[in-house]
Amino acid sequence: MTTAISPQFELHLLGAPRFWAAQQEVTFQRRQPLAIMAVLALHDRAVTRDELSYLLWPDAPQTVARQRLRRSLSQLRQTIGVIADQIVISTSQVHSSLLRFNSEHCRVDAREFLRLSQHVRALPPPQSLSMIAEAATLYRGPLLNGIELEEAPEFEHWLQQQRYHFERLYFDVIVRAIDGYAHIGDLPRALAVAEQALVIDALSEEVHRKIMWLYAKLGQRSSAIRQFALCLDLLERELAVRPDSATVELYQAIVAEQIESARALAFPQPVLAPGKPAHSARTIASLPIPPAPIDEMTTAVQAAFGSAAPVIWVEGPAGAGKSWLARTVPTRLPFARQVWMVSARTVSSHTPFGLMRAVLHTAMLQRLNEAHSPSGIATQLDLWMSEATRVLPELRALFPQLLPVRNQNDEMPAARHAGLARLLQALPRALLALAGGQPTVVIFEDLDEADHLSIEAIRWLGSVCRGTQTVLFITCRTADREPLASVLAELQQQAMVCYWRLPHFDQATVLQYGQAAGLAPEQAHTIWQATGGAPLAVTEMIHAAAGAAAGAALPTSLAEAIQQQLCALDAAERRIMETIAVLASSSIDVIQQMSGRNPAEVEQACARLCLRNWLSQNAAQYTIAHPEIRAVTLASLTPARRQSLHRQAASVLRQMNAELPLIANHLEQAEQINEAAELWLQVARQARSRYAHESALAAVQRGLGLATDLHLLFQLLCEQEDILHEQGRRDEQASALAALDQFCERSPDHPEWHGVFYARRGRYALARNHWPEAIDALRRATAYTLHYDVATLTLLARALWHHQDWSAAEEALQQAQQAAQQQSQPDLLVRYWLARADYEQARERFAAAEEALQRAIQFVDPQSPLLPEIMLLRGNLATVRNDFVTALTYGQEAYQLFDRRGIPDRAAAASVLIARAQARLGQFAEALAAYERAYAGYAALRLRQGMAASRVNAATIALRFGDFASGIRLATEAHTLFQAINDARGMCVAASNIGAALVWQGHGANAEHWLRDSLARAQALQLPVQQAAALANLGAALLQQGRLEEARMTMEQGLTLRAMQGLLDMSIDRAFLAIACLRLGDNAAADMHSAQAVRDLEQAPAVEHPQQIWFARAQVLRALGRYDEAQSALQMAMNDLQREQHQLPPALHDRFLTAFTFNQAILNAHTADIWPDPPALA
């Protein structure tokens, strides 16, 4: 049964959004459901779920974004009731569904406004006044006023574009209202509406002229003159320009009291419709089109679809017609196709993968803004978007973390290869997914100006496009330089490219052009001699000569020809050229705001400049067609005018939510250096939040090179130290700390900065395991903060307990607890209890540690990033209890939360916990995979500390597998990484692992060097547990070399250290000491140590490889002649081996089994009197 829908449902999107059902307003509690409804209402076509997911949650993984969309749609149904399913219609498809807004059941003011504005534009002003009044009533304010989704940058960008579109439509309606009221003689009302128009666009000279004339016509001549003065001041202050000639002429006419004759200056005849500019006799378009193999090229493009040669490459000098061919050839194809065009000139060559980002953005916007789709294609829209939106968040995270390209010959650091490999695989997937199987031409213009990583990506893309319905159309001036030359050579070698080279103009062509422009043959010949047939120089010099006064001298160079034409442009064209030259590339709305012209004037002027071949248009973006033209335009600006344009560009781009580096660059050029430095600081923080440390560091360095404000400099220096600390770049971090120290010393008015510095120096010392230095610095920091900073106090406690000063650590933790309680912030309390849990775990008071984590859970918010941290700690505690099933569960839950919330470094840490648990559960292959996943996660972020730790742990797994060669390789790689970041503790652990692996292989002599190195570092760092481990392994190495007394003394030292630490698990160490004593002939000591090892095993039964302890006991008992007891001990070893079977790799299990079976046979032979005096057990 279908619920009847009343026609009273209304959705207001203009102004504050509101929804009425049966004349009752419905209140939305959350913004996302309202945003979804607005997006659907403003699209004429069905929208895929993945499009909405990308628009509202662009940085979230696909599964998370879809889950949030489902939740928001459910909230929408809860808010507006059962009618939701009839207003928002879901059309099920194979894998997902399309969503469509049913406007028949709900009136939408924005749709009605669009309809009325179209009718208004189609009618003369007097006839459209009633529609104008109705449209003006509907426009209650900016679209979705008050709705902001800062966490959804794609939605914010879409909303800004839509708001600007509706605002310009409203402005156009208002201007037409002025014309209509003036036409019927209602001048006071026309004046009132004109004043309203100025509120929308105060820089519109068109409106200023109308107001001036209306004042004058109403007899208020002084008000008209004041209006001109206001217009003059605004233009000078905001744009640093003079008024147009029409404005000045109108002012002069008003002063001369020639009001009626000047009416046409304020109310001219309607201009031509946008997109149909008037042709000038001196436009270059009137010249003959350059000869080009267009028919042959069209045939080649048509044949390239689905072929093994999907690349079309056109090379030639500036002005030879490459761009014209790229735009024209796809239009001549005899079948439907989509075209994505990007130019390297619109992207900085210092932006890694800049051109690829641009093409992805172009393709995605084309899909998001596509109003209609062919019916046969609509059913598969969500399939393409599903793949694209799955890949794009990964690309968004990867792009900024690549190093800025400083030199085309820079070598790529090894750590970047993993990220680049993923990127090169993901780019074609995203593009082909967006193409969706439709014939698609992807045009890359000016590829020789692209960054070399984009060129490498296009090389890869060309190979992937073979046999698909996607063709690449590439243009460039020259491919003589690397890496473009090798890309072209490779494509030609593999027969993947159709190549054309366009030549210079010959003399006959130049003479033909000159004749067509009305030049004398002598003038054309002179131009031929001056240019050598260079196409751009020929066309611009002919154009300049044709537009010059009779008898004027020919320009002598390309720059002079461009300058002559620039001076001849009308005011609107000149201002637009200057604007685009400063912006490099811009959309029509930004050009309109910066130039102060109305939309019709801007579109007309841009169309004329495109016809002149000075501008090129790609979708809504305009770019100056040739760098030479841009250079002359910029050189023509005075310094004050140039700074003013950059300042205005920064202001407009801020309003448009443009990328921060772009705004910062304009502020630099405007010499607003502290504002620019503050933006670079924001860029650095954004990049660091995405783990793009290299980009963050580059942004900080830009800011430091600009800032003069002391507070800003301090923040930049702190940010720089934070980045280096997170990357583990200790030498550079030390230099950054020294710079921060010097800065604080030069700032005596800010003693609080010293506290920040000492806290950072303490953190640095803590990372290097320099406990006394850390304690000293952190105590100084707490004194500056009056023992009120929880983070500093918990760091101090960590340093103290690592230094074995347990009572002082307890005192610091109590101070931290008091500070957290006084500040009443749950997160601070959670952080305190996490530090308390670490402290109790370090003291091996595991019950107390569990209790601390339980207290942390009481304060943590379910959405807090600290929740998975608690799970991680609980998992680590479970491993201490040898509860590896629980540890695995916590690790997997923590991994999912970290991954879902986009915290990749902590997700990698959770992978380490998962791997440890899986290894102890005998899931060795899964454990190795988890360690590799952790390593890849750390490597993608270039976190060498995590990379090294992952390698150390993976080496341990390899040793348990019995793969000693891999264990040594992994541990050596870890040692190298620790050495690179100057991590002495890490080098200590890695050296110990290498030595242990060599001992397992029986290479005691080779192991000794590594183990002594590990022991020395452990002693220097005061790491007693690590000292004990190194001594135990060193004793085994000496035992293998036959240095029995030395081995015994070393092992006894290790046991003493372990006992001092209160460790229960000493059974393995005692077992090896027993063997050393046995070989020395001290059977009594061997008996004592092996018996104690068995008793230790009873107290800590979950030690690894307990069969070794029983086997050592069996060997001692055999030597003592206690054969029956030896037989029992050997049977215990066999039983333990059987219980541990699932935890041992097959190769290692077989080695133990062979050894035990052989020795059991020896003892059985003695029992049966077959071998009365058997040898020592093997």
N, C-alpha and C positions, 0 to 999 in steps of 0.2 A: 504494500500500500504506500503510495507516494503522498507526502505532506504537501498541501497546497501552499504555494508561495505567493505572498502578498506583493503587490507592486510598490509597497512602501519602503522596501529595502534601499538604503542609500549609503554610498561610501564617499566621503569627502577626503580627498587627498591634497587639495590646494589649501594651504594654511595648516593649522593643527589638524591632524587626521582624526576623523570621527566616523562612527558607523551607527546607523539607525535601523532597528527592526521593529516594524509596526509602530512607528513614531516614538519608540523608546530607544534612548541612546544606550549602546553597549560599550562597556569600558574594557579595554585590553590591559591586562596586568603585565604582559611582557611585550617587548618590542619586536622580537623575531617573527611571531605569527602575523603581526600587522605588516611587517616588511614583506613577508611572503605574499600576502594578499595584495599589496601595492604593486609588486613586481608582476604578478599575474594579471592584475587589472590593466596595467599599462602595455601589455603585449597583446597583439592581435592573434598571435599564434599560440599553440600549446608549448609549454616549457617543460624540459626534462627535469627530473629530480636531481640529476647530477649538476645541471646548470645552477639550480637553486643552491645546492650544497657548496659549489665552488664560489658562488656570489657571496654567501653568508659566512662560510667557514673555509676560506681559501688555504689556510695554513694547516688545517687538520687532515690527518690521514683519511682516505676515502671512507673506510668503515665507520670512523668516528663521525664524520660529517653527515653520513646517511642516517646514523642513529639520532643525531641532533635534529635533523630535518623531520624524522618521524615523530620525535617528541614535540616539535613545534607545531606540526600539523595536528597532532592530538590536542595540543593546547588551543589551537584555533577552533577545533570542533567543540571543545568544552566551553569556549567563550561565546560563540555565536549560535551554538545549538545545532539542531538537526539540519538546518538550512545549509550548513557548511558543505555537505556532500552534493548540494545542487548548485551552489554558487561556485565552488571549486570542484571541478569535475576531474576525476582520475580515469585515464584511459589505459587499461592494462596492456602491456606488451610482453615480449618473450622474457626479458630479464628484469624489467623495472616498469615504470609507468610514466606517462606524460600527464601534466597538470594543466588545466585550461580554466580561465575565468569565464563564467557564463553571464554576460552582460545583460541578457534578456531578463534575468531575475533581479538584477541590482543596478541601480543608476549610479554611475561614477562621474563626479563633477569634472575630473581631468579629461575624460573622454569627450564629454559634452563641450568643454572649453576648446579642445582641439578641433572639433567639428565646426564650431562657430567661428574660430579664428580663420579657418580655411575659407569659409563663406565670405568673411569680412575682406580678405585679401582679393577675392574675385570680383567684388563690387566696387563701383565708385564711392568715395567717401559719403556724399549725402544720402545715398540709398542704403548704406550699411549701418546708419546710426543706431537703429533699434537693436541690431545684432551686436553692435559694439557695446551698448549698455548692458545687454544680457551677459556677454562674455566678461565684461568688467565686474559684474556682480559675482560671477562664479570665482574669479581670482581673489581669494581671501588672503593670500600670502604665499611665500615660497612653498614648493612641493614638500610634503611631509615635514613641515616645520616642527622642530623640536625632536625629531627622530634622528639620533646619531648612533652608529654602531662602530665605535673605534676599533673593536677587535675584528672588524670585517672590512679591510681596505678596499677590496673589489666592490663591495656594495657602496661604500662611501664614494668611490670614484664614479660609479654608475649614477648615484643619487645626485652628485654635483653636476654631472652632464645633463641629467633630466631637469634639475632645477634651473640651470642656465637656459635650457631650451624653452621651458615654459615662461621664464622671466622675459626672454627676448620676444616671444610671441605676445606676451602681455604688453610689452613696451611698444611693439608694432601696432597693436590694437589702440593703445592710448594715442600714439602719433596720428593714426588715421582718424581718431575722434577729434583731435585738434583741427585737422584739415576739414572734417565734416562740419563742425560748428562754425569755423571761419567761412566756409562756403555758403552757409545759410544765413550768415550775418550775426550769429550769436557770439560776438567777440568776447564778452566777459566770461562766458562759460568756456570758450576755447582757451582763454588765458588761465583759468583755474585748472583745467586739465593739463595744460602745458607745465604749470608749476608742479603738478603731480608727477609728470614725466621726468622732470629734473631730479626728483627724489630717487628715481630708479637709476638714471644715468646722468650724473652731473656734468660729464665731459662731452655730452652730445652737442656739437655746434649746431646741428640741424634744429634742435629744440630751442637753443639759445636764440637763433635767428628768428624763429617763430614768435618767441616772447618779445624780442625787440620790436618786431613789426607790429604786434598786437598792442603793445604799450603806446607806440607812436600813433597808431590808427585811433586809439582811444583818447588821444590828446595828452598822454603822459610822456612827453618827450624826454624829460629828465630821467624817468624810470628806465626808458629804453637805453639811454646812454649809460646809466649805472649797470644795466644788464650786460652791456658790451664790456664794461670795465671788469665786472665779475667773471665773465667768460675769459677775458684776457689774462686775469690773475690765475684762474684755475688751470688754464692750459700751460702757463709759464711755470707754475709751481709743481703741477703733477706730471706734465709731459715734457717740459722744457722746450716748447714749440710756440710759434706764433699762430694766430688764427688763420683760417683759410681766406683766400681772396674774396670769396662770396660774403663772408662775415664782415670783412673790412669795407667792402663796397656798400653793404647794407647800412653800416654805421655812418659812412660818409653821406649816403642818401638821406638818412634821418636827420643828420646835422644840417644838411641843405634843405630840409623839409620837402623832399621829393618822395613822399610816403607811397603814394599809389603806384608810381612807376617802378618802385623797388619791390613790389609785392612778389614778383617771380623769384626773387632771391630767397624769400622766406617760404613761399609756397610754390615750388616749381611743379611742372607737369610730372606725372608719375614716371618713374624711371623704368627702363626695360626690366623684364622679369629676370631674376638671378639665373646665371648660367647662359645668358644670351647677350654678351657684351657687344657694344658697338665696335666695329672694325675700324682701325686707323689705317690711313693710306701708307703710313710708314712702319707698320708692324712687320716683323720678320716673317710672319705667316704668309704674307703676300708674295714672298719669294718662292721659287720652285723648290719642291721637296727634294732633298738629296737623293741621288740614285741609291737604291738598296735592294738586295735580293729578297724582297718581302714574300713573293710567291713561293720561291724555293724554301725560304725559312718556314713559312706556314706549313708547307708539305712536310718538312722535317719534324716540326713540333707535333703534327698530327700522327706521324709514324712513331714518335717517341713513346706514346702511351702504351704501356704494357710490353715495351721492347727492352733489349739489353743495353740500349744507349739512351738513358733518360735525361741526359744533360745537353742543353743548348748553350753554347759559349760564344758571346759576341764581344770582340775586342776592337778598340779604335780610339782615335784622339777625341778630345773634347769637342762637342758640337757636331760630330759626324752622324748623329741620329740613332745612337744606341738606345736611349730611353724611349724615343718615339717607336722604335721597332718593338721594344719590350712591351709597350702598352698596346700597340696596334695588332701584333700578330695573334694574340689570344682572341681578339674580337673577330678574327676572320675564320676561326675554326667552325666547321659545319655542325657542331654538336654543343650541347650545354656543358659549361665548365665553370669552376670557381677559380678566382685568381687572388693570390696573396702576394703583395708587393712590399718589399722593404728596401731601404737604401742605407748603405754603411755611413752615409753622410749625416744621417739623423741620429747616429749613435757614436759616442766617444770611442776612439780606437784604443783607449786605455781601459775600457770595460771588458773584462773577460766574458766571452760568449755573448757580447752585446748584440750582434746581429741575430743570433739565434733567439735571444730573449725577445727581440723585436718581432720576429716572424711568429713566434708562439703567441705573443700578445695580439698581433694582428688577426691571427686565425681564431683565437678565443673570442675577441671582441666581435668578429664577424658572426660567430655562432651565437653569442649572447644577444646581439642586437638584431638578429635575423627576425624580421617581422613575420614572414611567411615562408613556408617550405613546401616543395612539391609533395603531393599526397603519397606518392610512392616512396618517398625518402623519409617522411615524418615518422614512420613506424620504427625506424632504426636510429633516430637521433640519440636516444639515451645510450645505445650501445657504443657509439663513438665517444660521447661525453664520459661514459664510464671509464674507458681506458685513459682518456686525456686527463680527467680530474684525478685519477689514481697516480699518474706520473707527475703532474704539475707541482703538487706540494713538495715532492722530493727535489724537483729542479729548483723551486723557489728557495729551498734550504741550501742547495749545493752552490748556486750561482755566486752568492757573495763570499763564500769561504775560500774561493780561489784567489791566489795572489794577484794584486793589480799588475797589469802588464807594463813594465817599465821599458823594456827593450825587446825588439822582435827576436833577438838572438839569445835571450835569457834561457838558461837550461831549466827544465821543470824539476823541482825537488821530488825525490822518490816518494815522499809521503802523499803526494797529490795524485799518484797514478790510480789508486783505488777509486777515488772520487771521480776522476776524469773518465775512467772506464765505465762506471755506472752512468755518468752523464751522457757519454757518446752512445750508449745503448738506449737510454731513455728518450733522447731527443727525436730520433726517427719514429719511435713508438708513438710519442705524443702527436707528432705532425701527421703521421699516417692515420692515427685514430681520428684526429680532427677532420682529415680529408674524407673519412668515412667511405672509401671506395669510389667516391665521385671523381671524375676527371678533374685534376687540380694542377694549375700552373703556379709554381712558387718562384717569384722573380726576386733575385738578389742583385740589386744595382750597386755599381761602384765597389765591387768586391775587393779591389786593390787597396781600398781605404779601411778595410775591416781589420779587427784584431786577429792575431794569428790563431787563436783558439777557435774562433768562429770559422775560419778557413778550414781548420782541421775537422771541425764538425761537419762542414759541407762536403768534405772529401768522403767522410763516413756515410753521410746521408745519400750521396750519389750512388754508392754501392748498394745501399739498402733499397733504393727506389727502383732498382732493376726489376722489370716484370710487373710493376704496379701501375696504377692509374695516376701517378704523380710524376710530373716533369719539372726539372729545375731549369730556369732560364737565367743565365749569369751574364752580367755586363761588367766590363772594366776598361780602363784606359790602356793599361799594359799589364802583362803577366810575366815580365822579365825578372821581377824580384821574388825572392823566397818569402814565405813558403808557397806563394801562388804558382810559381813556375813549376815546382815539383808536383803540385796537385794537378795542373793541366797536363803535364807530361804523363803522369800515372793514368789519368782518364783516357788520354789518347792511346797509351800502350794497351789498355784493356778494352779499347774500342767502345767506350761508354759515352763519347761526346761527339756532337756535330759542331764544328768550329768555323767561325767566320771572322775575318779581320777586315774592318772598314778602312779604306785608305784616306790620305789627305785629298783635298780637292785638287784637280788638275787646273791648268790655266783656262781651258775652255769653260769649265764649270764656273770659275770665278767671274769670267767675262759675262757669262749668261746671267749670273746673279746680279752683277752690276747693271746690266741692261734692264733686267726686270725691276730694279729699284730706281731706274731713271738716271743712272750715272753715265758719264761720258766714258767711252772705251779707255781713254788715257787714265782716268781715275781708277777704273777697275784694274788696269794693268799695274798701276802704282801699288794698289792694295795687294795684288798677287805677288809682286816683288817683295813687299814689306813683310808678308805673312808666310810665304813659302807654301801657301795652300792650307795652312792650319785651319780647320773648319770654324772653330769658335772665333778666332781672330778675324777671319774673312767676314763672317756674318755680322759681327758686332761693328766692324769698321764700315761695312757697307751700310748698315742700319744708321750709324752715326752720321755718315756722309749724306745719306738721303734725307735725314731730318734737319740738317744744318742749313743755315741761311745761304742764299746764293752767293757764290764767290768765296765762301769760307774755306780755310785750308783743311785738307784731309787730316784726320788723326794719325799720329805717327806710331801708335802702339795700341795694344788691346786695352790697357788700363786707361789711356786717354779717351778711347772710344766709349768705354763704359762710363767714364766720368761725364762726358758730354751728354750722354743719354740720361744719366741720373739727374743732371741739372734740368733737363727738359721735361721730366715727369711732372704730372700735376701733384697738388699738395697731398691728396689721399694716397696716391701711388708711392710718393716719396716717403711718406710716414710709414706706410706698410713695409716698404723695402728695409727701412732702418730698423723697424721692429723685428722682422724676421731675421735680419743679419745678426742682431744681438741674441735672439733666442736660438739661432741655428736651425731649429725646426719647431713648428708650433701648429696648434689647432686654430680653427677660425674663431672660436670664442675668445681665446687668449689674445689673438691679434686684435679683435674688435675692442676688448677692454683696454689694451695698451695704446691703441691708435686713437681712441675716442670717437670712432666712426660708427654709424649705425650699420646693422647687418647687411642691408642692401648695398651700401657704399663699399663695404669691405669685400663682399662677394664680387661686385662689379670690378673693383680695382684688382683683386687677386686673379680674376678671369682674364683681364687685360694683360697682366704681368705674365700669366701662364702662356697666353698667346704670343707674347713677345719672347718666350722661352727664357725668362729670367726666374720664374718660379716653376717648381714641379709639384704636383699634387698627388698624394697617395691617401686614398680614403679622405679623412677630414684633416690630414696633416699637410702643411705647406712647407717647402724647403727651397732655399735659393738653389737654382739649378746647377750652378758652377761655382767652385771655390773662388775663382778669379773675380766674379761679380760680387761675391760677399766681401772679399778683401777690400775692393775699391769702396764699397758702401760703408764699411766700418771706418776706413781711412778718412772718409768725408765728414765724419762726426767730430764735433769739438769734444774735448775731454769732459766738459760739464754735461753736454747732451748725452754722451755715452754713459756716464755714471748715472744720470737720471733715468735712462732707459733700463739699465741693469737694476737699479733700485725698484723701479716700477715692476719689472719682470719678477723680482723676488716677491713683491707684495701680491701680485696676481697669482703666481704659482702657489703661494701659501694658501690662498683662498681655494685653489683648485686641488689641494691635497697632493701636490706633486711630490716627487721623490726629494728627500732632504738634501742629498749631494748636489742636485741641480740648483736648488734654492741657494745653498751655501756658495756655490760658484758665482752666482749672480751677486750675492752680497759682497764677496771678495772684490769683484770687478767694480762694485759701487763704493769700495773703500769703507764699507761698514764692517770693519775687521772683527770686532768683538762679537757682533751678531753672527757673523759667519763662523767664528770659532765655536760659539755656543751650539750652532747647528751641527758642526763636525763632531762635537761631543755627543750630541743625540744620535748621530749616525753611528758612532763607535759603540754606544750602549745598545742600539738596536742590533748591530752586527754581532756583538758579544752574546746577546740573548739568543742568537741563532747559532752560536758557537763558530762564527766566522771571524776567528781571532786575527788573521792576517789583515782582513779588510778593516777590522776594528782598530788595529794598530796603525794602519795607514791613515785612517780618519783622525786619530788622536794626534799623530805627527803633523797633519795639516793644521789642526787647531792650535797646537803649540807654536807653530810657525807664524800664527796670526795674532793670538791673544795678547792683550796688554793689561786687562783687568786681573787683579791679583786673585780674587775668588775663583775666577774662571780658570786661571793658570793652575791653581791648586787642584781643582777638580780634574783637569786634564792630566796632570801628573799622577794623581791617584788612579785614574782610569787606566793609564798606561801601565802602572805597576800591577793593577788587578789582572789585566790581560796577560802580562808576562808570567804572573804567578799561576794562572790557570793553565797556561801552556807548559809550565815546568821549565821555562828558559831562565835558569837560575843566574847565569853570568849577566845576562841583560837585565834581569830583575835587580841584581845588586847595583848595577849602574843607575837604574831608575830610582832606587832607594837613595842612592847618593845624591842624585839631582833633587829629589824631594827634600832631603835633609838640608841641603844648601839653600833651597827656596825658603824653608821654614826659618832658618837662621837669619835670612834677609827680611823676615816679616815679623818683627818683634811685637807688632800690634795684635797678633793673632796667636796667643800662646796655646789655644785649643788645637791648632794644627800640629803642634808637637806631639800631642796625645795620639792623633791619627797616625803620625809617622812612626812612633814607637810601637803601636799595635801592628803596623805592617812589617816593621823590622822583626818583631817577635814571631809573626806568622812565617816570615822568610826563614828565620833560624829554626823554627819548628819543622818546616819542610825539609831542612837539611840535617835534621837530627842533632843540632847543636843546642842541647838542652840548657846549659848555663847561660848562653847568650840569649836564648829565647826567654828564659825566666827574667833576666835582667831587663830586657826591653819591655816585656809585658807588664812587669811591676811598675815601670816608669809610666806606661800608658794608663794603667789603672789609677795611678796617682793623679794624672791630668784629668781623668773622667770622674774623680771622687768615688771610685769603686761602684759606679752606677751603670757601666756598660756591660751588659750580660755577655755579649760575644767576646769581649776582651778577657773577662773573668774566666769564661770556660776555656779559652785558649791557654790562659795562664795555668789553669788546673791541669790541662793535658801535658804541658811542658813539665810541670812539677811531678806528675805521676810517672812520666817517662824517665825522669831523673831519680826515681825511687823515693821521692820526698812525699810520702803518702799523707802525712798529717797536714803539710802545707797545702797539698792539693785538695784535701777535704775542706780546709778553711776557705780556699778560693771558691769552691763549689757552693759552700754555704752563703758566701757573699753574693754569688750569682743568683741563688735562689731568692734571697732577700730583695735584690734589685728587680728581678722578674715579678715578684709578688707586689712590690710597690708600684710598678708601672702598669700592672693589671692588663697586660697584653698576652692573650693565649699563646701566640706564636713564641714569645720569649720563654714562657713556662715550658712549652714543648721542647724548645732547644736546650733548656736547662736539664730536663729529665733525660734527653738523649745523651748529653754529656755525662750525666750521672750514670747512665747505663754503661757507657764506655769505660768509665772509671771502675765500676764494680766488676766488669768483665776483665779489665786489666789485672785486678786483684784476685781474679778467679773466684769471686763471690757471685756465682751465677744466679742464685735465687734472688739476690738483691738486684742484680741487673734486670731480671725478668720483671720484678716489681716496679723498677723505674720505668720500664717500657709500658707497663700497664698504666702508670700515672700519666705518661705522655699521651696515651690513647684517650684519656679522659678529657684532655684539653684540645686535642687536634680537631680541626674542621675536616669533614669528609672530602672537601675539595682542595684542602691544603697540600702543597707539594711535599710536606713533611710526612704525610701518611705513608707513602711508599718507603720513605727512609726508615720509618719504624718497622715496617715489614722486613726490610733488608736486615736491620739489626736483629730482629727476632729470628730470622733465618740463620744468621751467623751464630747466634747463641745456640740454636738447635744443633749446629754442627759440633759445637763444643761438647754437647751432651751425647754426641754420636747418634742423634735422632735425624737421620738424613732424609727420611720421608717428609717430615715436617719442614725441614730446611728447604727441600725442593719445592714444596707447596708455597711457602712464603716467597721464595725466590721468583717463582713463576708469576705470582700475583703482583709482586713489586715490579717485575719486568713489564707486565701488561699496563700497569698504571703509569710508569715512567714513559713507556712508548706512546701511550694514548695522549699523554700531556706534553709530548714533544720535548723530553729531557734526555737526549741520547747518551750523554756521558754516564748518567745514573742507570740508564737501561743497560749499558755495557757492564756496569758494576753488578747489576742483578744477574746478568749472564754469567759472570764469574762465580757467583754463589750457586747458580743452577749447575754449572759445570762441576764444582767441588762436590755437591751432593750426588750428582749422577755418577761421578767417579767412584765414590764410596759405596754406591748401590750397584756397582758392577756394570753400569751403562757407559762403557768407555767410549764407544763411537759417538754417542750423544754428548758426552762430556767434551770430547775434542771439538765437536761441532759448535758447542756453546762457547768454548774458549775462542774459537775462530770468529764467531759472531761478535764476541766482546772485542777482540782485536780489531776487526773491521770497523766496529762502531767508534772505537778510540782513534783509529787511523784516519777515518773520514773527518774527524774533528781535529786531527793532528795533536792529540793529547798523548805525548810520548810516555808520560808516567803510566797511564793506563795500558798503553801498548806493551810496555815492558813488563808490567805485572801480569798481563794476559799470557805473554810468552813464558814467563817463569812458571806459571801454573800449568800451562800446556806441556812444558818440559817434564813436570812431575808426572803428568798422566802418561806421557810417552815412556817414562822409566817404568811405571807400573805395567805398561804393555810389554815391557821387555825390549822396547825399541830404543836402545841406548844411543845409537847414532843420532836419531831425531831428537832425543832428549838433550844431548850435548849441543846440537845445532840450535835448538830453541833457546836454551839457557845462554849460549854465547850471543845470540841476537839480543836477548834481554840485557845482557851485560853491556853490550855496545850502546843500547838505547839509554840505559841508566847512566852510562859514562857521558853521553851527549848532553844530559841535563844535570850532570854533576850531582847525582843522587848516590851518596856514599852507602847508605843503607841498602839500596837496591843492588848496587854492585856487590855488596857483602853477601846478600842472599843468592844472587845469580852465580857468584864464584863458588859458593857452597854447593849449589846444585850441580855445577859442572864437575866439581871434585867428586861428589857422590856418584854421579853417572860413571866417571872413570873408575871408581872403586868397584862398582857393579861389574864393569867389564874386566876387572882384574888388573888394571893399569895403575897400581898404587904409586909408582914413581911419578907418573904424569899428573896424578891427582894431587900430589903433595903441594905443588906450587899454588894451585887454585885454593886449596884448603887453608894454607898458611896466609894467603892474601885475605881470605874471608875472615880468618881468626884475627888478624891484625886490625882490620876495619871494625870488627865487632868490639874489640877491646877499646879502640879509639872512640867509638860512639857510645860505649858503655851499654852494650846490648847483651846481657848475660845469657839470655835464652839462645841467641844466635851463636855466642861463644861456645856454649855447651854442644850445639849441633856440629859446629866446625871441629871441635875437639874429638867428638865421637867418630866422625868420618875420617879425621886425620889419623886417629888411632888405628882404624881399619886399614888405611893406606900404608902405615908403617908396618902393621902386621903382615900385609902382603909382601913387603920387602924383607921380612925376616928380622926387622929391628924390634925385637920383642920387648926388651926393657923399656925402650922409648915409647913403644905402643902402649905398654901397661901404664906408664906414668901419665901419658896423654889422656887415656881413657878415664883414669881415676880423677884427673882434674875436671873433666867434663861431668862426671857423676857428682862431684862435690858442688859444682855450679848448679846443676839441676836440683840437687837437694836443697840448696840455699833458696831457690825459687819456689820451693814447696810443690814441685811437680810430682805427680803420681806415676806418670808414664815413663819409667826409667828401665823397664824390663829389657828392652832391646839392647840398650847400652850395657847393662850388667851382663847380658848373655855374651856379647862380644868380648868384654873384659874377662869373663870366665875362660873363653877360648885362648886368649893371650896368656893368662896364668897357666892354663893347661900345657901350652907349648913350652913355657918356661920351666915346667916341671913342678910348679907350686900347686900340687893337687888339692891341698887344703883350701887355699884361696879360691881355686876354681870351683870347688864344691860349695863354698860359702856364697860366692857371687851367683852361681847358677841357681842355687836354692832360693836366694833372695829374689832373683828374676822371676821365678815361678810364683812366689808370694805376691810380688808386684802385679803380676798378671791377674791374680785373683782379685786385687783391689781395683784394677782398671782393665776389665775384661775385653773392652772394645778396641784394643790397640790393633794396629795393622800387622798382618803376618804373624800371629801368635805361634804358628807352627815352628818358627825359627827358634823361639825361646825353648820350647820343649825339645827341639833337636839338639840345641846346645847342652841342655841338661842331660840328654841321652848320651852325648859324647863324653861328658865328665863322668857320669856313672859307669860307662864302659871302661874308662881309664882306671877307675877305682875298683874294677872287678865286680861291680854290683850289677850282674847281667840281667837279673829279673827286673830290677828297677829300671834299668836302661830300656828293656823291652817295653815296659809300661809307658815310659816317657815317650818312646818312639811311637807307640800306639796313640798317645794323646796328640802327638804331632800330626799323625795321619787323620785323626778325627777332626782336628782344627782345619786341616787342609780341605777335608770334605765339606765342612760347614762354610768355608770361604770360597768354595768353588765358583759361585756366581759372581764373586767380586774380583776374581783373578783373571787376567787375560789367559787364553788357552796355552800360549807358549810358556808362560811363567808357571802355570799350574802343572804342566807336563814336566818341567824341570824339577820342581819340588817332588812330584810323584815318583819320578825315576830315582832321585837320590834316596828318598825314604824307602822305597821298595827294595833297592839294592842293599841298604843297611839293615833292613828288617830280615832280609835273606841271610846276611852274615850272622846276626844274632840267633836266628832260627837254627842255623848250622851248628852253632855252639851248643845250643840247648839239646840238639839231637846227637851230640858228641861226634858230629862229622868234622867239625873244625874246633879242636879243643882250645886253641889259643888264637882267637881271631885278631886281626889288626884293629887299629883305631878306626872309628867310624869315619867314612868319607864324607 
